[in-house]
Amino acid sequence: MHGAQIPLAEGLNPLTAGFVLLSAFGMVATRQVQGVMRFFILQSSFLALSAFLIGFSRSSIHLWALGAITIAAKVIAIPWVLKRTLPGDLYERREIDQALNIPSSLLLALLLAIAAEFLVAPLVAASADAVVRVNLPIGLAGILIGAYSLIARREALPQLVGILAMENGAFFAGIALAPDLPLISELAVAIDVVLIAVVIGVLTRDINRTIGTTEAAAMTELKEEPQP
Amino acid sequence: MILIIAIFLPLIAAVLCWLKPLRSIAWGTTVFCLSTSFALAVVISGQVLVKGRVIGLARWFEVDGLGVLMILLVSFVCTLAAVFAGGYMRHSSQRERLWWFYCNYNLLAFALIIVPAFADPNLVWVGVELITLFAILLVGFESTPIALEAAWKYAILTLMGAPISLLGFFVLYWAYRGTGSGTAETWQSLQAMAPAMSPNLLKLSFLLVFVGFGTKIGFAPTHTWLPDAHSQAPTPICAVLSGIKTSVPLYAVLRLLSIILASPEARIGRWMVIIGLFSVGIAAFLLLQVRDYKRMFAYSTVEHMGIILTAAGFATQASASAAVAQMLNHSITKSLCFYTAGIVLLALGTRQIKDVRGLFRLSPFAGAALLLCALAIAGAPPFPIFLSEFSILSAGIRSGHNTAVAILAILIVVAFVAIMRQVNGMLFGEPELHTTAEAVPLSCRTAVLVAAVPVVVLGVFIPAPIHSLLQLAAQQLGGR
């Protein structure tokens, strides 16, 4: 029954893709900073799972390594770095003020996901690879939804998670598009993502200390040509 | 081997600045390591002129004419900006953290210098992201609320581009693998395989990389971080950000553009011209109403990035070589502009254009420097920017882009008038608010004087090695 095993592992990939997308929706729908962070960790875990599944079915060491790197960087390192640099009360905050309320945000996220599907449809149709057909649209949807939550959010930490979620989207597509990318590149990209968390974490801490808030809405001193 | 040393010296300098016993001599370490890097870059350019290509570590670190030109520019601007920082940063409110400033500065220089040396496009993405990251904390170095706000806006806008361009590079890899080529993906092999790659995938990949890196280069409408960051960052950082940090992602975009242009079906040049002209237009009109002279030079950077993109969009051999010359001239001139802005700020303590009056009488040195750099950056003859802008316009006419050339010429004139009008008020007239000017530190004067040399010389005389290096660099950008 060895032959039946291969489609099973790959057959589970669309399911993981669904969970990646659902976690993106979760990030949009959550008000609590801590909750947004949890959904990001969940999304990263499903990302790694997808790499493991495809790596298993195609016996690719590369993808196994990619999954392991993802877990090390996004499930372990980034939450740890942020816990270390940021004061705990930042996590307990709730956002009251959002550009759009949650039901409309979810609706918009859904529309973005559908748009992503149609945007890449002509490219995906030409590809024989079933994994590309799943991962590329979902990855693009992840990028778009991440970008939306980055724009709509007001607190510093959810904005950072928005960037990281966009990165997750790109990676999810990358599993299918570039499964045999040299490991050194993958590793460099992962280190880069952790560095983003470090730098933004330090900046957020400084802003919290100096300005006393991490609401982007409070930062309006710099305008296009302030009047003298 | 020399290439590897030249690249990693700034990283070593960063580690040395971080070590506790060496923190007091961080400035000396920085200047020493970066100037050594520059000297090595000169040696490497000599080798590239002879052999056409220098390989540090095959498949990872390889430079051709364009790459070595960028390394030369990066190390030149970073060295002088470090010299300038010696006197300038002594007036900072964060004096006790200066070692940290130099440590971070060296990391930024390292990321800038490594990008043109990478042969693998995916690593170029990593390098460009590192540049962005290392610059964030330097922009907010003064730790005032307004500086932190500028750093935050810069961070969010430019980091948002990162995943988009990452997807672009994944698509590029996919397209490259689709050709069935067995060799590793490098700029060179991409160029060779470009005609065989799927034009649709190439276009998609270029679009994503262009949008993602465009936020870092400062193409309109994602240019808004530039003036904010440039008004708030310490001036030596502005010189690096404007002079070279915007050119390095542009270098990657131009490389990719040359690959697309090698694919016969992907017509993308016209869009580059339109987007380039849009940036030039936005910048030209914002220059008319700017009130802060550091912001003025920032808008001028948006203008020049637009001009270079327009030139690249003309897609001929002549326009490619004009675009490369414009990159060189912009880097050397714009860094001089910010050193000058720095000494004006040190001398008078204000960034407002209307508060600076009669600079010639208050400080003849600062006045003369400001006049020189304003004429040079606005594109007056006989300065190098005039020459390269002229060749861009003539290359455009020869390739039949008459409308685009007409619009570009008008916008360049608008920007010229805008800059000269602002600077005229600063230089002449009666001093109003100030009666005396503070003395300018020696290291700042030195940086201005040294930076002025190429700006004056290259306008009237281009030495033969620099000319052949520019030609070699332009060849890499291709064009018909």
HADDOCK unambig.tbl for C-alpha pairs under 7 A between the chains (distance, minus, plus):
assign (segid A and resid 163 and name CA) (segid B and resid 159 and name CA) 7.00 0.50 0.50
assign (segid A and resid 163 and name CA) (segid B and resid 160 and name CA) 6.04 0.50 0.50
assign (segid A and resid 166 and name CA) (segid B and resid 163 and name CA) 5.79 0.50 0.50
assign (segid A and resid 167 and name CA) (segid B and resid 163 and name CA) 4.77 0.50 0.50
assign (segid A and resid 170 and name CA) (segid B and resid 163 and name CA) 5.80 0.50 0.50
assign (segid A and resid 170 and name CA) (segid B and resid 166 and name CA) 6.41 0.50 0.50
assign (segid A and resid 170 and name CA) (segid B and resid 167 and name CA) 5.03 0.50 0.50
assign (segid A and resid 174 and name CA) (segid B and resid 170 and name CA) 5.71 0.50 0.50
assign (segid A and resid 177 and name CA) (segid B and resid 170 and name CA) 6.05 0.50 0.50
assign (segid A and resid 177 and name CA) (segid B and resid 171 and name CA) 6.44 0.50 0.50
assign (segid A and resid 177 and name CA) (segid B and resid 174 and name CA) 5.23 0.50 0.50
assign (segid A and resid 178 and name CA) (segid B and resid 170 and name CA) 5.90 0.50 0.50
assign (segid A and resid 178 and name CA) (segid B and resid 173 and name CA) 6.25 0.50 0.50
assign (segid A and resid 178 and name CA) (segid B and resid 174 and name CA) 5.97 0.50 0.50
assign (segid A and resid 185 and name CA) (segid B and resid 122 and name CA) 6.40 0.50 0.50
assign (segid A and resid 185 and name CA) (segid B and resid 123 and name CA) 5.98 0.50 0.50
assign (segid A and resid 188 and name CA) (segid B and resid 126 and name CA) 6.55 0.50 0.50
assign (segid A and resid 189 and name CA) (segid B and resid 126 and name CA) 5.95 0.50 0.50
assign (segid A and resid 192 and name CA) (segid B and resid 126 and name CA) 6.72 0.50 0.50
assign (segid A and resid 192 and name CA) (segid B and resid 130 and name CA) 6.90 0.50 0.50
assign (segid A and resid 196 and name CA) (segid B and resid 133 and name CA) 6.67 0.50 0.50
assign (segid A and resid 199 and name CA) (segid B and resid 133 and name CA) 6.78 0.50 0.50
assign (segid A and resid 203 and name CA) (segid B and resid 137 and name CA) 6.98 0.50 0.50
assign (segid A and resid 207 and name CA) (segid B and resid 148 and name CA) 6.29 0.50 0.50
assign (segid A and resid 210 and name CA) (segid B and resid 145 and name CA) 6.16 0.50 0.50
assign (segid A and resid 211 and name CA) (segid B and resid 145 and name CA) 5.86 0.50 0.50
assign (segid A and resid 219 and name CA) (segid B and resid 149 and name CA) 6.07 0.50 0.50
assign (segid A and resid 221 and name CA) (segid B and resid 146 and name CA) 6.51 0.50 0.50
assign (segid A and resid 222 and name CA) (segid B and resid 228 and name CA) 6.58 0.50 0.50
assign (segid A and resid 225 and name CA) (segid B and resid 290 and name CA) 6.29 0.50 0.50
assign (segid A and resid 225 and name CA) (segid B and resid 291 and name CA) 6.66 0.50 0.50
